[in-house]
């Protein structure tokens, strides 16, 4: 199914905007990574990267495989005056075109559910992590209050919204991710945060 990029971006801007700010704070609080190089997987229009850039000194690569999304993200980067620290990269999470051990933080909100081969993707993520590098990959809404606001707006747009989000955030899904991560052979922890979760991977110092 082809994505309606314009509608996806409209929802990100009009519905999810406050959540990106809260999720960026969760990423910083949970990983403690505020400097170095970061990678945003499935970055879309770049709203989470922009929010994280504003509270850190990270240089961030915004990876997405859709050229239309890359154009939106690049425009947003320029509008925010962050061209020196943020750049787009059109690529696939299953084959990340970055050197091994080159990234201090890998983060993503929501894209993990769409990876065709999650085992391969997590191995790639671990490959690019620098010694001491960390991840925060998962789904969430930033806070219970924000989730309620988003749910109310999204139900009007998508009738099965609540069913879909519950399916993605339940215990069965967490069990699935644990099995995937075990198969990938990467050290991990799945951590619950307010209104969401994060898959935490740490590459030990070499």
Secondary structure, DSSP 8 states (H G I E B T S, - for coil): ----HHHHHHHHHHTSHHHHHHHHHHHHHHH---SSEEEEET-TTSHHHHHHHTTS--EEEEEES-HHHHHHHHHHHHHHT-TTTEEEEE-BTTB--S-TT-EEEEEEESGGGG-S-HHHHHHHHHHHEEEEEEEEEEEE-SSHHHHHHHHHHHHHH-TTHHHHHHHHHSHHHHHHHHHHHHHHT--EEEEEETTEEEEEEB----
